[in-house]
């Protein structure tokens, strides 16, 4: 007698799958005039394909194939929600400019627990304006403050001098060490040698990894560990805040960020901690990634390297031996600024943003439905041949004039334009000044920046370094 059990089980499994599939598409509602696309599998949709790693100086096969098949705007199912993905520069600009009206932020729920409810990435309205204004007031003061500029230059020199006698450097680790030390000193007046600096670095590394993981709050997952790391970091920063309040120095004294934050009486302790976390995240992680991208691209662009070196030689030539850099020197670094922007365009520290449609929005011939997730892919316009000549080429000269700046979104846009961009550029410029005057380097053939989706150098960006014939020593600061 034929055993019908396996056949019955297979039939039931098939019917259950079809039922879930039909239920999945019925749930989306699929209003008319939607962009073309594929909703993928039930529950997970196309999330795994969307998050598949690829070179950060490319769109990746998922977006390339979908744009080729469906157009620059397509529907999908990502991060547990029906989604409109935009690789259209015009639509992305529209989304960013209408962030407070039509497209609020919409990060997955577990991300809220990683970021905290007062993160600048999540809050909106008057609260967003209050927290952002506090950060901007600190950033503006920092950019021209001699103490901050000297701190950045000293840390740049100490980092580079530590390579003496070495033939190889794991640069990504060095860049993170430099940016973290700069931010800890400037934000909280913590010296790099203090044990607390190492503890914060360890916890922050765990915290950061949550941003590039699947948003699953399950014990043992990267996301879960990141949430716990944030709890511990919050405890550390609250303790520092409490100690500062009990100290002899009043909130208005000193030059670090915490004293500036404490002087703002309209902030709660949770809001103050969140500001520190946001500044540390932007000033440490994203700045380190950007410096690493610049060094990687310069290692493969000799003409850009020589032009950059000539600019910094000219800056150093008019200064006395050992004289520190100042804001006027920074303002002369025009090609350096081009290099920074081109690395952001070509390397894409931030690939996409999480948004949500508050109402049905008509764009061209289709409708973005109310309640759907919207993902503006910022990197898409950076590789658009209709916007840029030879977009797959690292070319800092394309930034001469204002034409390119209108076609890219390296620091985001709209009311959420990165508030710390100016300070990041100062840090990078000072570091590059001493780097290009002291060293040449080569990148490994099999090394490349990967979008995971945030940029990572999985091999650490190992460089072969060689000191230049003439280098400039430490400034007597």
N, C-alpha and C positions, 0 to 999 in steps of 0.2 A: 504494500500500500504506500502510495506516495505521501511523503511528509509535507503537509501544506503549511506548517508553521512558519518556515523561513519566507515562503511566498507571501503569506498573510502579513507578516511583519514588514516586509519590503513594501507591500502595497499600502499599508497603513502609514509607514514613514513617508512614502511619496505623497499621499493625500495630505498629510500634516504639513509637509513642506509647501505644497501648492496652496493650502489654506493660509499659511503664514505669509506667503508671497502675495496672494491676493489681498489679504488684510493689510499688508505693508503699503501697497499702492493705493488701496482705498483710503487709508488713513491720511495720506498726503493731500487728498482732496483734489490735487492736480487741476487747478483752474485753467481756463483757456488762456491762450496767448503766453504760455510759459516758454522760456527758451528751451531748445532741444537739450537732450542729455540722457543720462542713465542713472537710475536710482540705486543700482547695485543690489546687494544682498539685504535681506531683512535684518533689522537692528544695526548691524555695522555699516551697511551701505558700501561706500567706496573709500572709507576712512583709511584703511591699511594701504591702499594704492596711493592715495593722496599724500600720506606721510612717508612713503618709501624714499630712502635716502638717494641723493644725487649730487652732482657737483653744484656748488652754490653759484658758480658763474654760468649757470644754465637754468632753463625753466624746469627741466626734468621730463622724463618720458610721459608721465601721467598728464601733465598740463599740455605738453606738445601734442599728444595724441587726441586729447579731448578738444583742444582748440581747432585742430585740423578737421576733426569729425563734426563738431557741433558749432564751432564759432568761438569768438572771444568771450562770450557770456553763455554759460550753460548751467543746467540744473543737475543736482546730484543729491546724495544723502550722506552727510559728513558729521562726525562728532555727535551722532544720535539724533540729528535733525534734518528735515528737508532743507536744501541749501541752494542758493544761487551763487555760483563762482564767477567772479568778474576778472578777466584779463584785459579789459578795455580801459585805457587810460582816461578817457572822458568820463566814463561811469565811475571809476575809482575816485576821481577828483570830486564828482558830484556827491558820492557817498561820504567822503571825508569832510566836505564843506557843510554837509547837512547832518553831521553826527548828533547834534543836540536836538534836532527836529524830527528827522525821519529814520535815522539809523543809529540807535544807541549801541554801546558795547555789549557783547553777548558771549563772554567766555564760558566754556563748560563749567558746570557747577563745582566739580572738584578743584578747578583752577581758582575759584573764589577763596577756597580755604588755604591754598598756597599763597595767593597774593594778599589776602586779608581784606576785610570789608571796606577799609579806608584807602586802599591802593588807588593811586592816581589813574591806573588803567581801568578801574571799575566804576569809580564814583562819577557823578554827573551833576549838572546844575550849579547851584550856589556853593555846594560843598567842593566840587571840583575846582571852581574858581578860587575859593579860599585857599585850598591846599596848593594849587598851582602858583598862585601869587606869592605864597611863602617861599616856595622853591625858587621862583624867578628872582625874588629880591635877594636871596642868598647867592644865586648864580651871577647876577650882575655885579655884586660886590666882589665876588671871588675873582672874576676875570681880570680885574685891574689891581688886585691887592698884591703888593710886593711880597708879602709873607707867603702867600699861596704860590706865586710864580717861582720864588726861590726854593720852596719845598719840592715842587714838581721837578725843577732842574736838578736839585741835589739827588733826588731819588732816581732820576734818569741816569745821572753819572754813576751813582753807586751800583745800579743794575749792570750797566755796561762795563764798568771797571771790574766787576766780579768775574767777567769772562776771561780775564788775563791768563794767557798760557793755554787756553782751550782751543781745540780745533773744531769742535761741534757744540751746538747749543740747541736745547729743546725750547724753541723760542716761544711757543704758545704758553708754556708754564711760566717763562720769564715775564711775558707781557702781563699775565694775570697777577703775578707777584707785584709788579710795578704799579699797576692800576689799583689793586687792593690797598697797598701801602699808602698810596697817594690819597685815596678816599678816607681810609681810617684816620690818617693824620689830620686831614683837613676837616672831616666831619666830626670826629670824636676826640681828636688830640691823642690818639693811641699810636705809640711808636712801633715800628716794625719788629723790634726785638722783644716786645712784651709778649708773654705767653697768651694773653687774651687775643692778640692779633692772630695767632695760629689757630686758636679755638674758633674764632669767628670765621676764618678761612675754611676750616673743615666743615663747619655747619653750613656755610654759604654754598659750598660745592654741592652738598647734598640737596640743598634748597633749589639751586639752579637746575639740576638734572630733572626736576619735576616739570619744567617748562618744555622739555623735549620728550615727554613720555605720554603714553596713552592715559587719558583722564579717568583712571579707575582707582577709587578709594578702597583698596583691598589690602589688608596687612601683608607686608613683604614686597609690594609693588613700589616702583620708583616714585610714583605719585604720592603714595601713603607716607613714604619716608620723607618726602619733601614737605608735606604738611606738618609732620612732627618736628622737622628741622626748623620750620618757621616758628613754631611754638617756643622752641628753645632760644632762637635768636631774639624773639620778642622779649623773653624773660631777661636775656643779657642786656638788651638796650634799655629796658625799663629800670634795671638795677643801675646802669650808668646814669640814667636820667635822674633817678632818686638821689644818687650820690652827689651829682652836680648841684642839685637843689639844696642839699645840706652843706655844701662847701662854703668857703669864705668868699669866693668870687661871685658876684651878682650875675644874673642872667645877661645883663647888657655888656659885661666885660668879656675880654677874650675875642678870638677871631674865628673859632671853629663853628661849625654849623649848629651844634647842639645849643650853644649859647644864643645864637640867632633864633632858633626855634623856641627856646624857653622864654625869650623876650616877647613872643606872641601870646598874649593872654587869652585869645579866643580859640586856642587849640586844646583838645583833651590829650591825655597821656597816650591813648591809642592812636590818635591822629599824628602826634609827634613821632611815635615809633614808626608808623607807616611811612612818614616822610623820609626818615633815615633809611628804611628798607628800600624805598624807591630810588633814592639818590645813590645808595650803595650798589643796587642792581644796575642802574644805568652807567654809573661812573666806573664800576669794576668790570662787570661781565661784557657788556656791549662794547665798551672802549677797548678792552683787551682783544676782543674778536676783530675789531676794526684795525688796530695796529698790526695784528697778525696777518690780516688780509693784505694790507699795504706792503708789508715786508715780503710776503709771498709773491705778489704781482711784480714788485720792483726787482725781485730776483730773476724774473723772466723778461724784464723790459729794460735793457741796458741804457737806451737813450733817455728814458724817463729818469733812471737812477742818476746819470751824469748831469742832467739838467737840474735835478733836485740838489745834488751835491754842489753845483756851481752857485745856486741861490744861497745855500747856507755858508759857503765859503765867503761870499760877498757880505753876508751879515756879520760873520766873525772878523772879517778884515778891518772893519771900521771900529771895532771894539778893542779896548786895552786887554792885555794878557790877563786872563782870569776874570775879566769883568762879566757879571751875570747878565743873562738875557732879561729883557723887559717887554712891556706891552708894545712899545714902538718897534722893537725887533720883530715881534709876532706879526704886526701889521704889514711888514715888508715881505712876508713869506707867502707871496701870491701863488706861486707854482705849487708850493706845499699844500695850500688850500685846494688847488685843482686835483692833486694826487689823492687827498682825503675823500673828496666828493666822487672821484672816478672809482675809487676802491669800494665805496658804498654802492654806486650804481652797478658795478661789475660783480661785486662779491655778495651783496644782499644780506646784510646782518639781520634784517627783518623781512621775511618773505611775504607774509600775509597778515591780515587783521581779522578779528572776530566782531561782526556786527549783526544787527537784526532789524528787519523792516517793521516799523510801527503801524504801517498802513499799506494798502496796495499802491505801488509806485510804478507809473508808466515810464519806460525808457525806450525810445525809438519804437520798434514794432512789437515789443513784448511787455509783460507786466511782472514786477517782483511782488509776490503775494505777501500780504500782511502776516506777520508771525514767523516767516521763514528766516533762517539764518542767512546772512550775506557775508561772503568772504572776498574782499577786495585783495587781489594778488598784486602787491606793490612791485614785485620783481618783473612782472610781465612787460610793463612798458620799457623797462631797462634793456630788453633784448628785442624790441620791436624795430625791424629794419625800416619801417615807414617813419619812425621818429628819430633814429640815429643811424649815421653812416657807419658801416662795419661795427655793429653793436657787440660782436664777440671779440673785439680788440680792446685791450687796455690802453686807453689814449687820454691822458690828462689834458692835452691841448684842446680837446673838444669843449672844455669848460671855459675857454676864453670867450668873454661876452656873456650874455644872458640867455642865449638860445637853448642850451641844454638844460638849464635849471628849470625851465618851464615844462620839461618833458619827463622829469623823474621825480620820485618821492622818497629820497634817501632818508629823510628824518620824519617821515609821515607827513601830515598836513592837517589843515583845519584847526579847530580849537585844541587838538591833542598833538600839535607839533611838538617834537621833543624839546623840553625846556632846557635841558643840559647840553645842547649841541655845542654852544660856544666854548664852554669849559672843556669839553672833550677834545675839541679841535686845538685848544691851547696845549693841553697835555700831550697830545700826539705830535704836534709841531715841535715842541721842546725836546721830546724824546728822539724824534727823527733827526733833529739838528745834530745831536751828539752821536747818534748811530752812524749817519752817513759820513761824518767827518772822521770817524774812528775805524770803521769796518767796511769791508766788502763781504758778500755772502752768496752762496749758491743753495738752491733748494733741491731736495731729492726728487728724482724723476717720477717716483710713484707716490709723491705727496700731493694732496689737493684738498681744498676746503669742501666739506660736505654739508649739505642742508639736511638736518635731521628732525624737524625742519629748520631749527635754528642752527647757525653755522658752528661747525666743530672741526678741529683738526685731530682726527682719531689717532694719528701717529705722533702728535705733539709738535708738528712743524719743525723737524730736525734740520738745522742749517749747518752748512760747512762755512766757517767764518775765517777771515784773514784780516789782520790789522792793516790799516793804510800806512804809508810811509811816514806821514806827518799827522799826528793826532793832537788834540787839544786836551790838556789835563783838567783836573778838578778846579772848579771855581772856589775861591776862598770865601764861601758864604757862611 
